Amino acid sequence: MPGVHIPEIGAFLLGAPKCGTNWLSDVLSQHPNICISNPKEPDVVATHKGTFNRDFSDPDYSKYHQYFHGPGVKIDCSVHAFSCPEAPKRIQKIWPKSRLIVSLRDPYERTESHWNHALDFADDKRAGVSWDDFLTAWEDGRLSCDTLYGRSLQRWLRHFSLDSFLIVDSHRMRSEPHTVLEEICKHVDAGAFDFDLRSIRNANLGSQRRPINILGKSVRSIASLVPGKLKNRVVTGLERRGVNIYKTRLLSKKIQRRRMLSEYEKDMIRDVLEDDQSLLESLTGFRYLV
C-alpha cells in the first residue's frame, strides 16, 4: 500500500477467546526477542472486532505499526481473527510466512466461559441484544463461531499449510507451562528463554473476573489523556507482571454468580460440537472428547 508503513508481523496468536491467550501474551512479553501487540488485541486485520462488533470494510493499516513497541518477533494477539472468514486470506496476502499459534480449550468450557464473560460485562446489552438465555446466545452465531474450531481451521488451511500452525491445548499451560512456552518460542524462531512464571498473575480467570465500576471508568477516561509513549511504558510493565489496575477492588466490582450450562443445554449443542471436533481431528489429528 503506497505511503502506508505496514509492520512485518512474524506471528499471530489466534483464538479462541477464553482459551488462555491473555496468560500467554503476558508471559511471552518477557522474552527480549518477542514483541507482543499493545493493546493485546489491535483488531485491525479481521472483520471480527471482539465478540459482537463486525466491520467488513478494508483494514486500515495506517496506524498498525503503533501497536508494536520494541525489537523482536512481532506477534499480533487479536484472538477473534481465528473465527473471521476474511482474516486468513488477508494475512496470507501480506504476511505469507507468518507463524500461527492456536490456543484451544474444551469446547463446552470455552463456550460457558465466553457466555459468562459477555453477561458479566454486559457486552450483549451494549450490542443491543440479550444473551441471558444460553441457547439464544448460541444461535446468535457470535458465540458459537469461536467454539467451532474445525470450521475455522478449515478456512485457514486454504491459505496456510498445516506446519504453519502450532495448536496448544490450554490445559497444558497449567500442567506443563514451560514446555508449552518452549514449543511456542521454537515455532516463532525466537530462541530459548527462562520465563519467570511467578511474576504472572492471570487476572482473566472467571473466578477473578471483575467488571470495571464507575470510579474505574473515570480513571480510564483520565488515563486516555496521558501521552501514548508514557502510557505504553507503564502499561507494558504492568502487563509483564499480569497486573491490570482496572481489576483492583477500588476500580472494579465483584461478579455475583457464575452461570453453568445445564445438561439440557449441553445436549442441544452436542451434535454440532461432535461434528466439528471430528472435522478438527480429520484436519489436524487433534480433538477434545465431547
Long-range contacts (C-beta under 8 A, 24 or more apart in sequence): 1-61, 4-61, 4-62, 5-65, 6-61, 6-64, 6-65, 6-94, 7-64, 7-65, 7-68, 7-74, 8-74, 8-95, 9-74, 9-75, 9-76, 9-91, 9-95, 9-98, 10-73, 10-74, 10-75, 10-95, 10-98, 10-99, 10-188, 10-189, 11-73, 11-74, 11-75, 11-76, 11-98, 11-99, 11-100, 11-101, 11-187, 11-188, 12-75, 12-76, 12-77, 12-78, 12-81, 12-91, 12-98, 12-99, 12-100, 12-101, 13-75, 13-76, 13-77, 13-79, 13-101, 13-103, 14-79, 14-81, 14-82, 14-100, 14-101, 14-102, 14-103, 15-79, 15-80, 15-81, 15-82, 15-83, 15-102, 15-103, 15-146, 15-152, 16-79, 16-82, 16-83, 16-103, 16-104, 16-105, 16-110, 16-146, 16-147, 16-149, 16-152, 17-51, 17-79, 17-80, 17-110, 17-114, 17-117, 17-146, 18-105, 18-110, 18-113, 18-114, 18-117, 19-79, 19-103, 19-104, 19-105, 19-110, 19-170, 20-103, 20-105, 20-168, 20-170, 20-173, 21-77, 21-79, 21-103, 22-202, 22-203, 22-204, 23-173, 23-200, 23-202, 23-204, 23-242, 24-77, 24-101, 24-103, 24-168, 24-173, 24-184, 25-75, 25-77, 25-239, 26-200, 26-202, 26-239, 26-240, 26-241, 26-242, 27-177, 27-181, 27-195, 27-197, 27-200, 28-75, 28-181, 28-184, 29-236, 29-239, 29-240, 30-193, 30-195, 30-196, 30-199, 30-240, 31-72, 31-185, 31-190, 31-193, 31-195, 32-71, 32-72, 32-193, 33-71, 33-72, 33-73, 33-190, 33-191, 33-193, 34-72, 34-73, 34-75, 34-185, 34-188, 34-190, 35-68, 35-69, 35-70, 35-71, 35-72, 35-73, 35-74, 35-75, 36-75, 36-77, 37-67, 37-68, 37-74, 37-75, 37-76, 37-77, 37-78, 38-67, 38-68, 38-69, 38-232, 38-235, 38-236, 38-239, 39-67, 40-77, 40-239, 41-77, 41-78, 41-79, 41-80, 42-67, 42-76, 42-78, 43-78, 43-80, 44-76, 44-78, 45-76, 45-78, 45-81, 45-87, 45-90, 45-91, 46-78, 46-80, 46-81, 46-84, 46-86, 46-87, 46-90, 47-84, 47-85, 47-86, 47-87, 48-80, 48-81, 48-83, 48-84, 48-87, 48-145, 49-80, 50-80, 50-123, 51-80, 51-114, 51-118, 51-123, 51-127, 51-142, 51-143, 51-146, 52-118, 52-123, 52-124, 52-126, 52-127, 52-129, 52-142, 53-127, 56-86, 59-90, 66-228, 69-232, 69-236, 72-190, 73-188, 73-189, 73-190, 75-101, 75-188, 79-103, 80-146, 82-146, 82-152, 82-156, 83-145, 83-146, 83-148, 83-152, 85-155, 88-155, 88-156, 88-158, 88-159, 88-160, 89-158, 89-159, 91-159, 92-159, 92-160, 98-164, 99-164, 99-166, 99-187, 99-188, 99-189, 100-156, 100-160, 100-164, 100-165, 100-166, 101-165, 101-166, 101-168, 101-184, 101-187, 101-188, 102-149, 102-153, 102-165, 102-166, 102-167, 102-168, 103-168, 103-170, 103-173, 104-149, 104-167, 104-168, 104-169, 104-170, 104-286, 104-288, 105-169, 105-170, 105-171, 106-171, 106-288, 106-290, 107-147, 107-149, 107-273, 107-276, 107-277, 107-288, 107-290, 108-261, 108-266, 108-273, 108-290, 110-146, 110-147, 111-138, 111-143, 111-144, 111-147, 111-261, 111-269, 112-259, 112-260, 112-261, 113-206, 114-143, 114-146, 114-147, 115-143, 115-259, 116-206, 116-209, 116-258, 116-259, 117-206, 117-209, 118-143, 119-259, 120-209, 120-211, 120-255, 121-211, 122-211, 134-259, 134-261, 134-265, 135-265, 135-268, 138-268, 138-269, 144-269, 144-272, 147-273, 147-276, 148-272, 148-276, 149-276, 149-277, 149-280, 150-275, 150-276, 150-277, 150-278, 150-279, 150-280, 150-281, 150-282, 150-283, 151-276, 151-279, 153-280, 153-283, 153-284, 154-279, 154-283, 157-283, 162-283, 162-284, 165-284, 167-284, 167-286, 169-286, 199-240, 199-241, 199-242, 200-241, 200-242, 201-241, 201-242, 201-243, 202-242, 203-242, 203-243, 203-244, 203-247, 206-258, 208-247, 209-255, 210-247, 210-249, 210-252, 210-253, 210-254, 210-255, 211-252, 211-253, 211-255, 212-246, 212-251, 212-252, 212-253, 213-251, 213-252, 213-253, 215-250, 215-251, 216-246, 216-250, 216-251, 216-252, 219-245, 219-246, 219-251, 220-246
